[in-house]
Amino acid sequence: MTEPATGAGQWEAVYFDGRGNRGRLVSLRFGPALEIAEKGVFLTAWPYADVRRASAGKGVWILHAMAAPELARLEARDPALQAQIAARCRLLAGEGAGDAAKPSAIGWSIAGVAAIVGSIWIGIP
C-alpha cells in the first residue's frame, strides 16, 4: 500500500462543495468521520455510514454523503485511498438504504392512489 499523498494520515481528493462547479484539491483524514480540509482549513466531516459511491469512469470513485448538500461530492482516483474508504465506509453501494426508502415509497404510492380516487369521486357528479 502506498503512503498518503499529503503526509501522515492524509490523502488527496477533489471536492465539490455543492454550491459551485469548481473542484478544490483537498486533503482527507480518517478520524471519527471522513474529514475534509483545504490547505489545512477544516471544511466538513462526513460520517462513514453516510458515504455512498456513485457510478463514475474507470478508476474514479465519486462519493457523496447523505447529509451533505445535494451536489457536494468527492472524486477519489488513488486506488490506495479507495481501499481505505472501502474499509471504513461499509455502505458505499447503498446497502440498507433501499430498506429505509421502501416505507416512504409505499406511503407516496398510497397517497397517489388516494388523490386519484378523490379526484374521480369529486370530479364525476
Secondary structure as GFF3:
##gff-version 3
##sequence-region A 1 125
A	DSSP	beta_strand	10	16	.	.	.	ID=ss1
A	DSSP	beta_strand	24	30	.	.	.	ID=ss2
A	DSSP	beta_strand	34	38	.	.	.	ID=ss3
A	DSSP	beta_strand	41	46	.	.	.	ID=ss4
A	DSSP	three_ten_helix	48	50	.	.	.	ID=ss5
A	DSSP	beta_strand	51	54	.	.	.	ID=ss6
A	DSSP	beta_strand	61	65	.	.	.	ID=ss7
A	DSSP	beta_strand	73	76	.	.	.	ID=ss8
A	DSSP	alpha_helix	79	88	.	.	.	ID=ss9
A	DSSP	alpha_helix	97	123	.	.	.	ID=ss10
###
